[in-house]
Structure formats: structure tokens, C-alpha cells
Amino acid sequence: MSLIPWRRKREPGDIEGPPETSLARLRHEMDSLFDRFFRDPLGSASFEPSSTGLIAAPRTDLADSENEVAITMELPGIDPKDVEISISGDVLTVRGEKGAETEVKERDYYYAERRFGSFRRTVQLPSSVDPEKVDAAYKKGVLTITIAKHPGAKPKKIDVRHA
């Protein structure tokens, strides 16, 4: 089965400048969205290099429990020493660099590939977290950040009395 493109393919001589109208910008954004979808429909390439040197933000899960907030990020192939974590107010920021090189030398061929780039992900935290009680652990390509909540931030049950 083959897909038929819904727009004409760009020719090598085509010159594309920045879209000048809001409708043209919308069309450009939709074209980019469809291009990314058909290139990677399941979103499995979470770290692909781009022309700017930035790579996509890592996939992130946030779990809020009674005593803590846990943030889990997928960072495959990234060395933990290349990751920087900071909290400013109620915003958590995770930055990092990825550099990967692959080199295969065989009798009949030589293959080399290099991928470099940086990422940045910010997460809005609940105001009940204590920025002084943060723990970060990295295991098998997954970064887990645990932030304790203030003791007074725990929910309190209030009984309703008859009037």
C-alpha cells in the first residue's frame, strides 16, 4: 500500500520564505504537522536532531500523591552527568545534552553516524511541593525526580455537622 501525498512535493529549485499571512502560517504549521506524523506516526523518535541543534523534549509523566510529586522522563542514551535539574518557584526545569556516535567498520563497508543536540523541558509543579526536598535518580534511560510536599499541604478531612 502506498500513500498519495495531499500536496505537491517541493522541487529542488523551490524557494520558501517565511509565511506572510496568518492563513499561510497556519498552512505551514499544518504541513509541518503532517510531515512529522508521516515520518514518525507513533512518535517513537523522541530524540531526533534538527537543523537548530535542538532535540524534542523528552516524554514526561507526572504523578501527584499525598506525600510527594514524582516526575518521570525518558532520556535514552543520555549520560546523567549531562542533565541539569533546577527548580525556580513552582517550575521544574530539566536541561540536557545528547551526543551519540555510531561507527561500524567491516571488510566491505564503513558506516558512521553522529547525533548531537540539547533539550529543555519545564514542568509546572503544585504550590505544595518543598523545593528543598528533591531526589533525582537515573536508571536504564529513565530519570525519576521525586519532590516531597510540605507537611501542612496534606489534605485534611472536615466533618460536616448537623446545624
N, C-alpha and C positions, 0 to 999 in steps of 0.2 A: 504494500500500500504506500502511496506517496501523497504528500500534502501539496496542494497548489497554493502558492503564496497569494495573499489577498491584495498585495500591492506590487508594483513593478520593482524589479531588482535595480539596485544602483549600478550605474555604469562607471568604469574607472575614471572617466573624464568629468563626472558629475561633481559640481562644487556645491557644498551645502553649508550655508552660513547659519547664524542663529535665527530662530523663528522671529518674525517681526510683529505678528499679531497674536492675540490671546488664542484665537482658533488654531493658528499654525503651531503655537507652543503646545496646545492640547494634542494636536495630531502627532507632533514629535514625541511627546511623552507616551502616547498610546502605542506608537511604532516601537519605541524602546521596550515597553512592557511586553508586547507580543514577541519581539526578538528574544528577550531574556527567557520568556516562557518556553518558546520552541527550542531554544538552545539547551535548557535545563528544566524540563517540566516538573520534576519532583523537588527542585531546589536542593539537590544533593551537593552541588559545588558551592559550599558556603564560603570558601576562601579562594576566589579567583582573582588574578591580577587584573588591573585595569590600566588605562593609559595615564591615570593620575598617580599611580603608585599606592592607591588605597585599595583595600580589600573589603569585602562585605562584612557587616557587623556579625559577630558570632550569634548563633541561636541561643536563646536565653529562656530559662524557666524561673519563675519567682513563686515561692511558697511562703505563705504567711500563717504562722501558727500562734498559739497563745504566748509562748515564751521567746520566739525568735523569728527572724525572716531569713530564708535561705535562697540564695541566687545561684543557679547552676548554668554554666556556659560551656558550650562545646568549643574547644580550642585544639583540634587535632594538629599535630606536627609543630606546635609552638612550644619553645623552651620556656618553662616557668620563670626563669630569670629575665626574660624579655617582656614580662607582663607587669604593668604598673596599675595599682588599685588605689583610688583616693575617694574620700567622702567629704563633700562640702555641703553643709546644711543637711538637707534631706535628699541629696542627689549622689548616687554612687557612680563613679566613672571608672571604666576598665579600658586601658590602652595597651597596645602591644605591637610587636614587630614579628613578621614571619619571614624567614629566609630558608628556602629549601632548594637543594641541588640534587639532581639525579644524573649519574654518569654510568654508562654501560659500555665497556669495551669488549668486543668479541672479535673473532678472527676476520669476519667479513664486513663488520659494520661498527660504527661508533655513534652513540646516542647520548646527548647531554641536554638537560632541561634545568632551568633556574626559575624560581618564583620568589619574588620579594615584594613586600608591601606592609602596610600598617593598618590597624583597625582601631576603632574607638566606639565604645558602647556606653550609654548613660541609662541609668535606671532610677526612676522616681521612687523613693522609699517612703514608707509611712512615717509620720512625725513621731511615732512612739519608739523608734529604734535608738539605741545608745551607741553613738559613733566611737566610743572608747572601748567597746567590747566586740571586736571584729576578729574573725578567724577565717583564713583562706587556705584551702588545700587543693592540690593538683594531683590527679591520678588518672592514668590512661587517657589523656587528652581531654579530661573534663575538669574544669575549675569550679570548686564549690566555695562560696563565700557565705558565712553564717554571721549574722548580726543579732546580738541579744536585744531584747526590748527593755525599756525602763521598768523597774519593779512596779511603779504606780500606774503603768499603762495597761495592766491586765484588766480584763473586763470584770465588772462587779455586778453580781445579781442583786436586783432590787425587788423585794417582795411588795406586792400590791395589797393593801389592807382595805377592809370594808369601811366605808365612811358612815 
